[in-house]
């Protein structure tokens, strides 16, 4: 009986440790501010626009995964491309190059 209890507790701890709670949109936007806007030294107006583009992106991706399944990669890529086109129009060429290096840091770890 002790072994069963220990095994059950071990599994419970492992599952709890590996399950990641989903970040809220506001938490994700704070991360975007820290990992993209600040390193690019964007002024408040451009920072808010970048965050609004990411907010639109997060809402669309969340809609795709509303049923609990992982959204199709192709659909997420299309939404991300649309977001990046808007951001590219907002940033200088140098800023956009730096953005492209920073953006992968914002993706969830699998």
C-alpha positions in Angstrom: 0.0 0.0 0.0 2.9 2.3 0.8 4.4 1.7 -2.6 1.1 2.5 -4.4 0.8 5.8 -2.4 4.4 6.8 -3.1 4.0 5.9 -6.8 0.8 7.9 -7.0 2.4 10.9 -5.3 5.4 10.8 -7.6 3.2 10.8 -10.7 1.1 13.6 -9.3 4.2 15.7 -8.6 5.6 15.0 -12.0 2.4 16.0 -13.8 2.1 19.1 -11.7 5.7 20.1 -12.4 5.5 19.7 -16.1 2.1 21.3 -16.7 2.5 24.9 -17.5 -0.3 27.3 -16.6 -1.2 29.4 -19.7 -0.2 33.0 -19.4 -2.9 35.6 -19.6 -2.8 38.1 -22.5 -1.6 40.8 -20.1 1.2 38.6 -18.8 2.2 37.9 -22.4 2.1 41.6 -23.3 4.4 42.4 -20.4 6.8 39.8 -21.7 6.6 41.5 -25.2 7.4 44.8 -23.5 10.4 43.3 -21.8 11.8 41.1 -24.6 11.0 43.3 -27.6 10.0 46.9 -26.9 12.6 47.7 -24.3 15.6 46.1 -26.2 14.5 48.0 -29.3 14.3 51.2 -27.3 10.9 52.1 -28.7 9.1 55.2 -27.6 5.8 54.8 -25.8 3.6 55.3 -29.0 5.5 52.7 -31.0 5.7 50.3 -28.1 1.9 50.5 -27.6 1.4 49.8 -31.3 3.7 46.7 -31.2 1.9 45.4 -28.2 -1.5 46.0 -29.8 -0.3 43.9 -32.8 0.8 41.2 -30.5 -2.5 41.4 -28.6 -4.4 40.8 -31.8 -2.1 37.9 -32.5 -2.6 36.3 -29.1 -6.4 36.7 -29.4 -6.5 35.0 -32.8 -4.3 32.1 -31.7 -6.3 31.7 -28.5 -9.4 31.4 -30.7 -7.8 28.6 -32.7 -6.9 26.7 -29.5 -10.2 27.4 -27.7 -11.2 23.7 -28.0 -8.2 22.7 -26.0 -6.2 21.4 -29.0 -3.0 22.8 -30.3 -3.7 25.1 -33.2 -2.5 24.2 -36.7 1.0 25.5 -37.2 0.2 26.8 -40.7 -2.7 28.9 -39.4 -0.5 30.4 -36.6 2.3 31.1 -39.1 -0.2 33.1 -41.3 -1.4 35.1 -38.3 2.2 35.8 -37.3 3.2 36.9 -40.8 0.3 39.4 -40.8 1.5 40.7 -37.4 5.1 40.9 -38.6 4.0 42.9 -41.8 2.4 45.5 -39.5 5.4 45.6 -37.3 7.8 45.9 -40.2 5.9 49.1 -41.4 6.3 50.6 -37.9 10.0 49.9 -37.4 13.1 51.1 -39.2 15.0 48.5 -41.2 17.6 48.1 -38.5 15.0 47.8 -35.8 13.1 45.2 -37.8 16.2 43.1 -38.3 16.8 43.2 -34.5 13.1 42.4 -33.9 13.4 39.2 -36.1 16.2 38.1 -33.8 14.2 38.9 -30.6 10.8 37.6 -31.6 11.7 33.8 -31.3 12.4 34.4 -27.6 8.7 35.2 -27.0 7.5 31.9 -28.3 6.3 29.3 -25.8 8.8 26.5 -25.1 7.6 23.1 -26.3 
